[in-house]
């Protein structure tokens, strides 16, 4: 898999954010952030880790891992942890 370019990172970030905004339209207020974007060369997917606050004013941060194909298809979405920050 080729190295991640700035354009790829921007497209992947938008896809991930749109996915969660469809579930929770208030995401923009929940301090959403991309933690990492790494290639999974075995399956030709990007592995994206992101996090956001559980709710407005909450100290709990939720962490998710998403798999996105190089064509932009969403794959598995897994909640990987939560913590107080």
Backbone as numpy.savetxt, mean C-alpha at the origin, in Angstrom:
# Nx Ny Nz CAx CAy CAz Cx Cy Cz
12.91 -8.73 -12.95 12.05 -7.55 -12.95 12.95 -6.31 -12.95
12.62 -5.33 -13.78 13.46 -4.13 -13.82 13.37 -3.35 -12.53
14.33 -2.46 -12.36 14.35 -1.61 -11.18 13.15 -0.67 -11.20
12.64 -0.37 -10.03 11.49 0.51 -9.88 11.88 1.94 -10.27
11.10 2.52 -11.17 11.36 3.91 -11.56 10.43 4.83 -10.79
10.71 6.12 -10.86 9.86 7.10 -10.18 8.44 7.03 -10.71
8.28 6.84 -12.02 6.96 6.74 -12.63 6.23 5.51 -12.10
6.92 4.35 -12.05 6.31 3.13 -11.51 5.86 3.35 -10.08
6.72 3.95 -9.27 6.40 4.18 -7.86 5.17 5.07 -7.73
5.06 6.08 -8.58 3.91 6.98 -8.53 2.62 6.24 -8.90
2.68 5.43 -9.96 1.51 4.66 -10.39 1.10 3.65 -9.32
2.06 2.95 -8.74 1.78 1.97 -7.71 1.18 2.65 -6.48
1.74 3.77 -6.07 1.23 4.51 -4.92 -0.22 4.93 -5.15
-0.53 5.44 -6.34 -1.90 5.85 -6.65 -2.86 4.66 -6.60
-2.45 3.51 -7.14 -3.30 2.32 -7.13 -3.60 1.86 -5.71
-2.57 1.85 -4.87 -2.75 1.41 -3.48 -3.67 2.38 -2.75
-3.42 3.67 -2.91 -4.24 4.66 -2.23 -5.69 4.59 -2.71
-5.91 4.43 -4.01 -7.26 4.31 -4.56 -7.97 3.08 -3.99
-7.24 1.99 -3.86 -7.83 0.76 -3.30 -8.39 1.03 -1.91
-7.60 1.64 -1.05 -8.06 1.90 0.32 -9.09 3.03 0.38
-9.00 4.02 -0.51 -10.00 5.09 -0.53 -11.37 4.55 -0.93
-11.41 3.52 -1.77 -12.69 2.90 -2.14 -13.32 2.22 -0.93
-12.50 1.71 -0.03 -12.99 1.07 1.19 -13.33 2.12 2.25
-12.45 3.12 2.38 -12.63 4.15 3.40 -12.32 5.52 2.78
-13.35 6.26 2.37 -13.13 7.57 1.73 -12.40 8.58 2.60
-12.34 8.35 3.90 -11.66 9.28 4.81 -10.15 9.05 4.87
-9.62 8.18 4.02 -8.20 7.80 4.08 -7.26 9.01 4.09
-7.60 10.05 3.36 -6.74 11.23 3.29 -6.50 11.87 4.64
-7.40 11.65 5.57 -7.26 12.23 6.91 -6.55 11.27 7.87
-6.22 10.09 7.40 -5.70 9.04 8.29 -4.19 8.84 8.17
-3.49 9.84 7.67 -2.02 9.82 7.58 -1.51 8.59 6.84
-2.07 8.34 5.65 -1.67 7.22 4.79 -0.22 7.41 4.36
0.53 6.31 4.35 1.90 6.39 3.83 2.33 5.03 3.27
3.17 5.09 2.25 3.80 3.90 1.69 5.05 3.65 2.52
5.18 2.44 3.04 6.36 2.08 3.84 7.48 1.54 2.95
7.11 0.71 1.96 8.12 0.16 1.05 7.46 -0.38 -0.21
8.23 -0.45 -1.29 7.83 -1.09 -2.54 9.00 -1.95 -2.97
8.79 -3.26 -2.99 9.86 -4.20 -3.32 9.41 -5.17 -4.39
10.32 -5.61 -5.26 9.95 -6.58 -6.28 9.87 -8.00 -5.71
8.92 -8.78 -6.22 8.89 -10.21 -5.98 9.22 -10.84 -7.33
10.48 -11.12 -7.56 10.93 -11.56 -8.88 10.42 -12.94 -9.25
10.07 -13.77 -8.26 9.56 -15.10 -8.55 8.21 -15.03 -9.26
7.39 -14.06 -8.89 6.04 -13.97 -9.44 5.83 -12.74 -10.31
6.87 -11.91 -10.48 6.77 -10.71 -11.31 5.74 -9.73 -10.76
5.71 -9.58 -9.44 4.79 -8.67 -8.76 5.59 -7.68 -7.93
4.98 -6.55 -7.63 5.52 -5.62 -6.65 4.85 -5.91 -5.32
5.62 -5.90 -4.25 5.10 -6.07 -2.90 5.15 -4.70 -2.23
3.98 -4.19 -1.88 3.86 -2.85 -1.33 3.41 -2.94 0.12
4.13 -2.29 1.00 3.72 -2.20 2.40 3.32 -0.75 2.66
2.15 -0.59 3.27 1.66 0.75 3.56 1.02 0.76 4.94
0.74 1.96 5.43 0.10 2.07 6.73 -0.76 3.33 6.78
-1.70 3.33 7.72 -2.53 4.49 7.99 -3.16 4.33 9.36
-3.67 5.44 9.89 -4.31 5.42 11.20 -5.62 4.66 11.11
-5.99 3.97 12.20 -7.21 3.17 12.22 -8.46 4.03 12.06
-8.43 5.24 12.63 -9.55 6.18 12.50 -9.03 7.57 12.84
-9.80 8.56 12.51 -9.40 9.94 12.77 -9.18 10.13 14.27
-8.01 10.64 14.66 -7.69 10.87 16.05 -7.14 9.65 16.78
-7.07 8.51 16.10 -6.58 7.29 16.73 -5.06 7.28 16.81
-4.52 6.60 17.81 -3.08 6.37 17.89 -2.69 5.05 17.24
-3.67 4.23 16.90 -3.40 2.91 16.32 -3.13 3.04 14.82
-1.99 2.50 14.39 -1.62 2.50 12.97 -1.77 1.07 12.44
-2.44 0.94 11.30 -2.64 -0.35 10.65 -1.65 -0.50 9.50
-1.05 -1.67 9.37 -0.07 -1.95 8.32 -0.61 -3.04 7.40
-0.48 -2.80 6.10 -0.96 -3.75 5.10 0.15 -4.06 4.10
0.05 -5.26 3.51 0.94 -5.66 2.42 0.05 -5.99 1.23
0.36 -5.40 0.09 -0.39 -5.62 -1.13 0.54 -6.12 -2.22
0.00 -6.92 -3.11 0.75 -7.42 -4.26 0.12 -6.85 -5.52
0.96 -6.23 -6.35 0.49 -5.60 -7.58 1.34 -6.11 -8.73
0.66 -6.62 -9.79 1.40 -7.13 -10.94 2.06 -5.99 -11.69
3.04 -6.33 -12.52 3.69 -5.27 -13.29 2.73 -4.63 -14.29
1.59 -5.31 -14.57 0.56 -4.74 -15.43 -0.43 -3.88 -14.65
-0.29 -3.86 -13.31 -1.16 -3.02 -12.50 -2.35 -3.73 -11.88
-2.42 -5.05 -11.98 -3.52 -5.80 -11.36 -3.25 -5.97 -9.87
-4.31 -5.79 -9.07 -4.20 -6.01 -7.64 -4.25 -7.50 -7.35
-3.39 -7.94 -6.47 -3.40 -9.32 -6.02 -3.81 -9.38 -4.56
-3.08 -10.15 -3.79 -3.39 -10.34 -2.38 -3.23 -9.04 -1.60
-4.13 -8.85 -0.63 -4.06 -7.73 0.30 -4.15 -8.33 1.70
-3.11 -8.13 2.50 -3.07 -8.72 3.83 -2.75 -7.67 4.88
-3.52 -7.70 5.97 -3.19 -6.86 7.13 -2.04 -7.57 7.84
-0.93 -6.87 8.04 0.24 -7.54 8.62 0.49 -7.19 10.08
0.00 -6.02 10.53 0.14 -5.71 11.96 -0.58 -4.41 12.28
-0.70 -4.15 13.56 -1.17 -2.85 14.04 -0.35 -2.49 15.26
-0.16 -1.21 15.47 0.57 -0.78 16.64 0.10 0.61 17.09
0.44 0.94 18.29 0.16 2.27 18.83 1.36 3.16 18.51
1.10 4.33 17.95 2.24 5.23 17.64 2.03 6.59 18.25
